[in-house]
Amino acid sequence: MPISEVYNMDCMEYMKSIPDKFFELAVVDPPYGLDKKSTHGRGKLKDRSLNRGNIQKWNIRPNQEYFDELFRVSRNQIIWGGNYFPLPPTRCFVCWDKQQVWENFSQCEFAWTSFDKPAKHITISNRGGDIDRGKFHPTQKPISLYSYLFRQFARPGDKILDTHLGSGSSRIAAYKMGFDFWGTEIDKEYFDAQEKRFREECLGEVRLKNGDVYVQKELFEL
């Protein structure tokens, strides 16, 4: 059973406790301007706020110290929104085609990587399946997207870090693929929500209406 350790804390505090190059791979999705509104579009999409939920604690653009620590504790990195940050040149960007039907929303997202490989393109809808089922985080990404990243960039035995755990999709993908994983999430509400999601997706827990929690196989033994 793979390690899956997550902490409700500031990622900077956590990384400062980690030795150099402890993680083989860091896959992170730091905030980069989610407090802006859409000023285009019509009807319900006009002036729609992208700052859904109480995200003020984690909606802080990382400074250079964050990237210095991230590069210190990990051997390779995949950084969503890397086109927004002052990162070294790379030939291996990942382009995620979200099959977004609304033209005033991003049709794709870019991830910067530290790998010396050809650029990658992946098409996974950001609607339906695991992304829509119980969505609770404004930047929630599909589990299948992280599974793709791990297949492409991780090797058996790699230790993986996510400093902005969010909805926990990266954690779930890592667990199901057998990778040891560590993550942090500063927002308590999101941390608790991802923990519940992880326990349901990976451990088979089911919460009954009376509050009792069972593992799915135990339900057939009642």
C-alpha positions as CSV (number, residue, x, y, z in Angstrom):
1,M,0.0,0.0,0.0
2,P,1.5,3.3,-1.0
3,I,2.2,6.2,1.4
4,S,-0.3,9.0,1.3
5,E,0.5,11.7,3.8
6,V,-1.2,15.1,3.6
7,Y,-1.1,18.1,6.0
8,N,-3.3,21.1,6.6
9,M,-0.6,23.6,6.7
10,D,1.3,26.3,4.8
11,C,3.4,24.6,2.1
12,M,6.4,26.9,2.8
13,E,6.6,25.7,6.4
14,Y,6.4,22.1,5.2
15,M,9.0,22.4,2.5
16,K,11.5,24.0,4.9
17,S,11.4,20.8,7.0
18,I,12.2,18.6,4.0
19,P,15.8,17.7,2.9
20,D,17.2,18.5,-0.5
21,K,15.9,16.5,-3.4
22,F,13.7,14.3,-1.2
23,F,11.0,14.1,-3.9
24,E,11.6,12.8,-7.4
25,L,8.6,14.7,-8.7
26,A,6.6,17.7,-7.7
27,V,3.3,18.3,-9.4
28,V,1.8,21.6,-8.3
29,D,-1.1,23.9,-9.2
30,P,-0.4,27.2,-7.4
31,P,-2.8,30.2,-7.7
32,Y,-2.3,32.7,-10.5
33,G,-5.0,35.3,-10.6
34,L,-8.3,33.5,-9.8
35,D,-9.7,36.6,-8.1
36,K,-10.5,38.2,-11.5
37,K,-13.9,38.3,-13.0
38,S,-14.9,37.5,-16.6
39,T,-15.9,40.8,-18.1
40,H,-17.0,39.3,-21.4
41,G,-19.8,37.0,-22.5
42,R,-23.5,37.3,-22.2
43,G,-26.3,36.2,-19.9
44,K,-25.2,34.2,-16.8
45,L,-21.6,34.2,-17.9
46,K,-21.3,38.0,-17.9
47,D,-19.2,39.2,-15.0
48,R,-19.0,35.7,-13.6
49,S,-16.6,35.6,-10.7
50,L,-13.8,33.0,-10.9
51,N,-13.2,33.4,-7.2
52,R,-15.7,30.8,-6.1
53,G,-15.8,29.9,-2.4
54,N,-13.7,31.1,0.4
55,I,-10.3,31.0,-1.3
56,Q,-8.6,34.1,0.2
57,K,-6.1,32.0,2.3
58,W,-4.7,30.1,-0.6
59,N,-5.3,32.5,-3.5
60,I,-1.9,34.1,-3.0
61,R,0.4,34.2,-6.0
62,P,3.7,32.4,-5.0
63,N,6.9,34.4,-4.7
64,Q,10.4,33.5,-5.8
65,E,11.0,31.9,-2.4
66,Y,8.3,29.3,-3.1
67,F,9.9,28.3,-6.4
68,D,13.4,28.2,-4.8
69,E,12.1,25.8,-2.1
70,L,10.1,23.7,-4.6
71,F,13.2,23.2,-6.8
72,R,15.3,22.5,-3.7
73,V,13.1,19.7,-2.4
74,S,12.3,18.0,-5.7
75,R,14.4,16.7,-8.6
76,N,11.8,17.4,-11.3
77,Q,8.7,19.6,-11.4
78,I,5.4,20.0,-13.3
79,I,3.8,23.4,-12.6
80,W,0.3,24.2,-13.8
81,G,0.0,27.8,-14.9
82,G,3.8,27.9,-15.5
83,N,3.2,30.4,-18.3
84,Y,2.3,33.0,-15.6
85,F,5.5,32.6,-13.7
86,P,9.2,33.6,-14.3
87,L,10.5,30.0,-14.8
88,P,13.4,28.8,-16.9
89,P,12.9,28.0,-20.6
90,T,11.6,24.5,-21.3
91,R,10.8,22.6,-24.4
92,C,8.4,20.3,-22.6
93,F,5.2,22.2,-21.9
94,V,2.0,20.1,-21.3
95,C,-1.1,21.5,-23.0
96,W,-4.3,20.3,-21.5
97,D,-7.2,20.8,-24.0
98,K,-10.3,21.0,-21.7
99,Q,-12.9,20.8,-24.5
100,Q,-14.4,23.9,-23.0
101,V,-17.5,24.9,-24.9
102,W,-17.7,28.5,-23.6
103,E,-15.4,30.8,-25.6
104,N,-14.9,33.3,-22.8
105,F,-13.3,30.6,-20.6
106,S,-9.9,29.1,-21.3
107,Q,-9.9,26.4,-23.9
108,C,-6.7,24.9,-22.5
109,E,-4.2,25.1,-19.7
110,F,-0.4,24.9,-19.8
111,A,1.9,23.2,-17.4
112,W,5.6,24.0,-17.3
113,T,7.9,21.0,-16.8
114,S,11.6,20.5,-16.0
115,F,11.8,17.6,-18.4
116,D,13.9,17.5,-21.6
117,K,11.2,15.9,-23.7
118,P,9.0,16.9,-26.6
119,A,5.9,19.0,-25.6
120,K,2.8,17.1,-24.8
121,H,-0.8,17.6,-25.7
122,I,-3.7,15.8,-23.8
123,T,-7.4,16.2,-24.4
124,I,-9.6,15.5,-21.4
125,S,-12.9,17.1,-20.9
126,N,-13.3,19.3,-17.8
127,R,-16.9,18.4,-17.5
128,G,-18.5,15.1,-16.6
129,G,-17.0,12.0,-14.9
130,D,-14.9,12.6,-11.8
131,I,-14.6,16.3,-12.4
132,D,-18.3,17.1,-12.1
133,R,-19.1,14.5,-9.4
134,G,-19.1,16.5,-6.2
135,K,-16.9,19.3,-7.5
136,F,-15.9,21.6,-4.6
137,H,-12.7,23.4,-5.6
138,P,-12.5,26.2,-8.2
139,T,-9.4,24.8,-10.0
140,Q,-10.4,21.1,-9.6
141,K,-8.8,19.0,-12.3
142,P,-9.7,15.4,-13.4
143,I,-8.1,12.5,-11.7
144,S,-7.4,11.1,-15.2
145,L,-5.3,14.2,-16.0
146,Y,-2.9,13.4,-13.1
147,S,-2.9,9.8,-14.1
148,Y,-1.7,10.9,-17.5
149,L,1.1,13.0,-16.0
150,F,2.3,10.2,-13.8
151,R,2.3,7.7,-16.7
152,Q,4.4,10.2,-18.8
153,F,6.8,11.6,-16.2
154,A,6.9,9.4,-13.0
155,R,8.9,6.2,-12.6
156,P,8.2,3.3,-10.2
157,G,9.4,4.2,-6.8
158,D,9.2,7.9,-7.2
159,K,8.1,10.1,-4.3
160,I,5.6,12.8,-5.4
161,L,4.8,16.2,-3.8
162,D,1.8,18.5,-4.3
163,T,2.1,21.8,-2.4
164,H,-1.4,22.9,-3.3
165,L,-3.5,19.8,-2.8
166,G,-6.9,21.5,-3.5
167,S,-9.5,18.8,-4.4
168,G,-7.0,16.0,-4.0
169,S,-7.1,14.7,-7.6
170,S,-3.3,14.3,-7.6
171,R,-3.4,12.3,-4.4
172,I,-6.1,9.9,-5.6
173,A,-4.2,9.3,-8.9
174,A,-0.9,8.7,-7.1
175,Y,-2.5,6.2,-4.7
176,K,-4.3,4.3,-7.4
177,M,-1.1,4.0,-9.4
178,G,1.0,3.0,-6.4
179,F,3.1,6.1,-5.9
180,D,4.1,7.4,-2.5
181,F,2.6,10.9,-2.1
182,W,2.9,13.9,0.2
183,G,0.8,17.0,0.0
184,T,-0.2,20.2,1.8
185,E,-3.4,22.3,1.7
186,I,-3.6,25.5,3.7
187,D,-7.4,25.8,3.6
188,K,-9.1,23.7,6.3
189,E,-12.4,23.4,4.4
190,Y,-10.8,22.2,1.2
191,F,-8.4,19.9,3.2
192,D,-11.4,18.2,4.9
193,A,-13.3,17.9,1.6
194,Q,-10.3,16.3,-0.2
195,E,-9.8,13.9,2.7
196,K,-13.4,12.7,2.5
197,R,-13.1,12.4,-1.3
198,F,-9.9,10.4,-0.9
199,R,-11.4,8.0,1.6
200,E,-14.4,7.4,-0.6
201,E,-12.4,7.0,-3.9
202,C,-9.5,5.0,-2.5
203,L,-10.6,3.3,0.7
204,G,-14.2,2.6,-0.3
205,E,-15.7,4.5,2.6
206,V,-19.4,5.2,2.6
207,R,-21.1,7.6,4.9
208,L,-24.7,6.7,5.8
209,K,-27.4,9.2,6.6
210,N,-27.1,8.5,10.3
211,G,-23.5,9.5,10.2
212,D,-22.0,6.0,10.4
213,V,-19.1,5.3,8.1
214,Y,-18.5,1.9,6.5
215,V,-16.0,0.5,4.1
216,Q,-18.0,-0.7,1.0
217,K,-17.2,-4.4,1.5
218,E,-18.5,-4.2,5.1
219,L,-21.9,-3.1,3.8
220,F,-22.5,-6.6,2.4
221,E,-21.7,-8.1,5.8
222,L,-24.3,-6.1,7.8
